[in-house]
Amino acid sequence: MRVDKGFNLYVDITSACNASCPFCIAPTVGRKNEQGFMQGLVWALDFTQYHFGSVQVTGGEPTLSVRLRDVVREISRHMFHRVVLNTNGSGIKTPGLVIDLEASGFTHVNLSRHHYDERKNQEIMRFNRAVDATDETFIRAVELVIQSGMMPRINCNLLRGYIDSAQEIEKFVSWCDGLGVRNVA
């Protein structure tokens, strides 16, 4: 079997999320019975490693998943050139998680943020009221990722009325640069 070197395995570990972004596809992804998940994961990781692929852990919000630690542990038993956690950043509050990720071979953390203004970002992402989704919390998550040695990337969807012009894109990229993040998508 021929598999491109750009092969990327997405490990979708939960549909749970503490935000309600209008563009999110996580709620539409069909998930089967939880039974057999880890066995399937081991097979998929073995296959991906054999074909020199990379891995992305995603969800909903993966930091809410009770299986995140098990998935991280299983990934650590493999060798990949790139391992990514996709998150909204709300679950990265202390160094513990990022230390575990980095020690387990994670190389990048993609953080979702859709506006440089906290109020407008909340309008877009619609975090649950119980979630601390302030700029301070997001900035702390970015700092922890940078301090760990992993590469942060901030993902932003361009949306009418928010980030919808070259000027707004420049403001957003400048805001990210001020956080020490050079990779913006």
Order of alpha helices (4+ residues) and beta strands (2+ residues): beta-alpha-beta-alpha-beta-alpha-beta-alpha-alpha-beta-alpha-beta
